[in-house]
């Protein structure tokens, strides 16, 4: 196929099971409403990409009747018991379809734009890995030219060490890395307000 691929990891939007940390600040129904806004932002930015195959990986089940156009997004279900296994499986699927550059994102970072995604794919022209650092010590974007399952195995997810552990593993393997601008995911109300978005 030799075409770039964007992988988007989303949670099926269910009150009480979506953005639970945000819900501690605003309640479950409001958190669900805010997550839908974040998903629409992610969808619109992804839709602006040209010459990129878009894969939408749902947490539980495919929804062909949601706000993500079936003609623009190939819809799949995440595979694996944990976040690391699910991301690794998503990359494996894309590389198995002969994509030459693969970038993965979540669906809760307002700083992710079409321009930023284009920059990530461009960085993979001369870097083996591209990463978007998150301000909480994780990352909001990861891209590769070839599978690197070692970047996911045994990782301490949802901790402030994820980014540094990932970078340490790339250094151990001599991989060239391009870092993008550091951004904040929306996990708490202050993150949302930090982007100037209205409640």
Buried (B, 14 or more C-beta within 10 A) or exposed (E): EEEBBBBBBBBBBEBEBBBEEBBEBBEBEBBBBBBBBBBEBBBEBBEEBEEBBBBBBBBEEBBEEBEBEEEEBBBBEBEEEEBBBBBBBBBBBBBEBEBBBBBBBBBBBBBBBBEBBBBBBBBBEEBBBBBBBBBBBBBBBBBBBEBBEBBBEEBEEEEEEBBEBBBEBBEEEEBEBBBBEBBBBBBBBEBBEBEEBEE
